[in-house]
Amino acid sequence: MINNSNLFITSPTATKFHIASPPLLAPLFLFSGNLYFGDAEEQTGFCLFTGMVPRERERSPAEEKAFEQGKIEQGFLLPEYREALSPEMARICHFEKSPADLVAKIIDRRSGFFPQTSHVGKVVLQSRKVTDFNI
């Protein structure tokens, strides 16, 4: 039996593996310390799982209103407002507070550092969507 404890590769140029169904990819990527998304679908899954609402260039009117009303704090959609703003996130995300510190600790532990310029760093630390997946 081969011990493959580092199944998910953290290089942005690595081959994308499809070994799990989409609902399982986000937690697997998170807890393996993955730094990069292969495409927008992976980023969306990560955001839905973690409760993050990053912005691209501008927020949608509903997101802007939620930020102004304090329903989104540092890119994290508070649990009590999820059903109204994102029913899918309400169903998937179980974090009660922002997982940013948890994500940073996991990645730091797995990789030895947490680059802010990585895809996950942009979403979690800068509350910015990744728009270019070709690095």
C-alpha positions in Angstrom: 0.0 0.0 0.0 1.4 3.4 -1.0 1.1 6.2 1.6 0.1 9.2 -0.4 -0.4 11.8 2.4 0.0 14.8 0.0 -2.5 13.9 -2.7 -3.4 17.5 -3.6 -0.6 19.5 -5.3 -0.2 23.1 -4.3 1.5 24.3 -7.5 -0.6 26.5 -9.8 0.8 24.7 -12.8 0.0 21.2 -11.6 -2.4 18.9 -13.3 -5.9 19.1 -11.9 -7.1 15.9 -10.4 -10.8 14.9 -10.3 -11.0 12.4 -7.5 -14.0 13.6 -5.5 -17.4 15.0 -6.3 -17.6 18.9 -6.2 -19.2 19.1 -2.7 -16.2 17.2 -1.3 -13.5 19.2 -3.1 -13.6 22.4 -1.1 -13.1 20.8 2.3 -10.5 18.4 0.9 -8.6 21.3 -0.7 -8.9 23.4 2.5 -7.7 20.7 4.9 -4.9 19.6 2.6 -3.6 23.2 2.5 -4.1 23.7 -1.2 -3.2 27.2 -2.4 -4.6 27.4 -5.9 -7.9 26.9 -7.7 -8.0 25.2 -11.0 -11.0 27.2 -12.2 -13.9 29.4 -11.2 -15.9 26.4 -10.1 -13.4 25.4 -7.5 -13.2 28.9 -6.3 -17.0 29.1 -6.0 -17.1 25.8 -4.1 -14.4 27.1 -1.7 -16.3 30.3 -1.1 -19.6 28.5 -0.5 -17.9 26.1 1.9 -16.1 28.8 3.9 -18.8 31.5 3.8 -16.6 34.0 2.0 -18.1 36.6 -0.4 -15.1 38.0 -2.2 -15.6 40.8 -4.7 -14.2 40.9 -8.2 -14.2 44.5 -9.3 -17.5 45.6 -7.9 -20.0 44.1 -5.6 -23.5 43.2 -6.7 -26.2 45.5 -5.3 -27.3 42.8 -2.8 -23.7 42.3 -1.7 -23.1 46.0 -1.4 -26.1 46.4 0.7 -25.1 43.5 2.9 -21.6 45.0 3.4 -23.1 48.3 4.3 -25.5 46.7 6.8 -22.7 44.8 8.4 -23.9 41.4 7.2 -20.6 40.7 5.6 -17.5 41.2 7.8 -14.1 41.1 6.2 -15.5 39.1 3.3 -17.4 36.6 5.5 -21.2 36.3 5.3 -22.5 36.1 8.8 -24.7 32.9 9.3 -27.9 34.7 10.2 -28.0 36.4 6.8 -27.0 33.5 4.6 -30.4 32.3 3.7 -31.5 35.7 2.4 -28.3 36.4 0.4 -27.2 32.9 -0.6 -29.4 29.9 0.1 -26.8 27.6 -1.4 -24.2 28.9 1.0 -26.7 28.6 3.9 -26.9 24.9 3.0 -23.2 24.3 2.6 -21.3 26.5 5.0 -21.4 25.6 8.7 -18.8 28.2 10.0 -20.2 30.5 12.6 -17.3 32.9 12.4 -14.8 33.7 9.7 -12.5 30.8 9.0 -9.7 33.1 7.8 -7.5 32.4 10.8 -8.1 28.6 10.5 -7.4 28.7 6.8 -4.1 30.6 7.4 -3.0 28.2 10.1 -3.8 25.1 8.0 -1.9 26.4 5.0 1.0 27.7 7.1 1.2 24.3 8.8 1.0 22.3 5.5 3.1 24.6 3.3 5.4 26.4 5.8 4.0 29.8 4.7 0.8 31.4 3.4 1.4 33.6 0.4 -1.1 36.4 0.1 -0.7 36.3 -3.7 -2.0 32.7 -3.9 -5.6 32.1 -5.0 -6.7 31.2 -1.5 -4.8 34.1 0.0 -6.6 36.5 -2.4 -10.0 35.2 -1.4 -9.4 34.8 2.4 -7.0 37.7 3.1 -7.9 40.3 0.5 -11.5 39.3 -0.1 -10.8 39.4 -3.8 -12.0 36.9 -6.5 -9.4 35.3 -8.6 -10.1 36.1 -12.3 -7.0 34.6 -13.9 -6.4 30.9 -13.2 -3.5 30.6 -15.7 -0.4 31.3 -13.6 
